[in-house]
Amino acid sequence: MNSSITSATVNISNFQTGDTLSYDNFVGDISASFSGSTLTLSGTATTAQYATALQHVFYSSTSDTPTQVSANRTINVSVTDS
């Protein structure tokens, strides 16, 4: 078992205009970037640090009616170890 992770991606399936993922707690050397339907966390850190970081990823929508288009979203998480 490897205790270092180099990146994690969080993706919204059934992405709709106005959907966004944000990250509000920079842990260790982990940085974040959001593009399209994917939030990427990157930087080598421990498994525990990535677990903490992933607890601080949030979904929101800027749409006035986010549930009228489709109420269902699926959030997928994938991590890469070193």
Secondary structure as UniProt FT lines:
FT   STRAND          4..13
FT   TURN            17..18
FT   STRAND          19..23
FT   TURN            28..29
FT   STRAND          31..35
FT   TURN            36..37
FT   STRAND          38..46
FT   HELIX           47..54
FT   TURN            55..56
FT   STRAND          57..61
FT   HELIX           66..69
FT   STRAND          74..81
//
